[in-house]
Amino acid sequence: MFMLSSFVLAAPAQETAAPNAELAVANRTIFVFRSPLAGYSPADRAEAAQRRLDRALAAKGPGTTSIRSIPEGTQVLLDGSLLFLVTPDDINLLAGDTSDTVAADSAARLSVALGERTKQASPRYLAIAAALAFAATLACLLALRGIRSAQGWADRRLQVLLARRLERLSFRNVRLLDAEHYVGLVRRLAIGAAWALRLLAGYLWLTFVLRQFPYSRAWGEWLQGHLVETGAHIAREVAAAVPGLLIVLLIAAVARVATLTVTSVSRRIESGQLQLGGLDKDTAAPSRRLANLVIWLFALAMAYPYLPGSHTAAFQGVTVLAGLMVSIGASSIVAQGAAGLILMYTRPLRKGEYVKIGEAEGTVVDLGMFSTRLRNGLGEEVSMPNAYVLANTTKNLSRAYPGTGFVVDTTVTIGYDTPWRQVHAMLETAARNTESILATPPPFVAQTALSDFYIEYRLVAYADVSAPRARAEVLSHLLQNVVDEFNRQGVQIMSPHFTQEPKTAQLVRPPDWHGPAAQAAPAETAGTASREASA
């Protein structure tokens, strides 16, 4: 029972660790006590060491420091008198420290601190230190004034040089960049650089002044050591990053040469100077873009491990976040790009051809990676996503006959009382009388349906794509000529759901073609007027 109670009482003492205490002389830390010894806490040990130091200094000895090893640790001595004991519990054994090395380092710091304490009591030494500090202050003020003057000169000089350079930077006599935006940016950079120089000058001044006085010399040495350590760290990081940057530049140069080679070959394929496999002038451009994309992605994957900071958690986190954002937000873009590649390589339509996609029809203006643009003859440009183009039926009206051109067709419905041979002849005559309709291949008529009240006729002709008129205008003239031809021949274009045959044919006789409104309207095209005169 007594053993159990002793254990319970002793446990809190083991769990509660005493705080560290340090021994300082002339504002310098000599030693840090970290463990209790013989029932004395670290604070008690530090207080006792301070009392022994005061007694040794009062004796006005030579101030010689030394160490002595004993079984319990290593003693630090001043003029042969014990100051404190360094025990194994006071040092970091995992860092490779020993009581002898720690005691020797403490003795060296004590010797420096005693020397600083002696200098601090010398009026002559303090007067010299004050004079040096005053001179350093004047030098710092002059440096700050010089930085201010240099900032103003650099600001004016850079503005003039930048404005001149940007004025010369033009493309086809058009200035590309506005000088005022870049002048403001350069001015802010100059201000930032000037403030950085001011802070550096102040830092150096403070370090120098603190090091002149014995009491603050430890602080000055710490500031100087921190500045030197920071500069050395930056220099080491830069030196370590240089080989990786050189490899990145080499990879970028190789990738650039590869893309230039691919571009050169692609240009020759587009111009028809070179034939390479299944590539032609339609697929050379998308193949070039795809090959360049693959080359740069491969180069980025090769250069990524050599980029400075690529192995840090922050860099990798940003990369993962960017990849996640691209994968989530670019699904539709990838679908459009894939559809564009399918359209480019399967070639259902080409630039310059006349097509009908869904309800839109017109001349293909551009077949891009993500969208296809059509221009109809009504002054409209229709842009469609490539996924929509791929999902709908495409009617190419420019490939019915070898060569250049497009199909122009129209449908009319005529009653059964009109001979179909006559309808064929009238429709073909209307096509021949229409400007821009080619004679070869000749226009033809097909009967597409025998409905309850009429026969459906479809006129199919071919127009020259080099003609200045668009398909909508050619089709409009063709329909005008069809109406005129049927009126001229006395055949009505009417297929109503009627219950009684009209007593007279519903026609517009040639004498009535030019009523008051038609006479006031603008003159028709020369081709139409000449055909009416010949009729």
Secondary structure, 3 states (H helix, E strand, C coil): CHHHHHHHHHHHHHHCCCCCEEEEECCEEEEEECCCECCECHHHHHHHHHHHHHHHHHCCCCCCEEEEEECCEEEEEECCEEEEEECHHHCCHHHCCCHHHHHHHHHHHHHHHHHHHHHHCCHHHHHHHHHHHHHHHHHHHHHHHHHHHHHHHHHHHHHHHHHHHHHHCEECCEECCCHHHHHHHHHHHHHHHHHHHHHHHHHHHHHHHHHHCCCCHHHHHHHHHHHHHHHHHHHHHHHHHHHHHHHHHHHHHHHHHHHHHHHHHHHHHHHCCCCECCECCCCHHHHHHHHHHHHHHHHHHHHHHHCCCCCCHHHHHHHHHHHHHHHHHCHHHHHHHHHHHHHHHHCCCCCCCEEEECCEEEEEEEECCCEEEEECCCCCEEEEEHHHHHHCCEEECCCCCCCCCEEEEEEEEECCCCCHHHHHHHHHHHHHCCCCECCCCCCEEEEEEECCCCEEEEEEEEECCCCCCCHHHHHHHHHHHHHHHHHHHCCCCCCCCCCCCCCCCCCCCHHHCCCHHHHHCCCCCHHHHHHHHHC
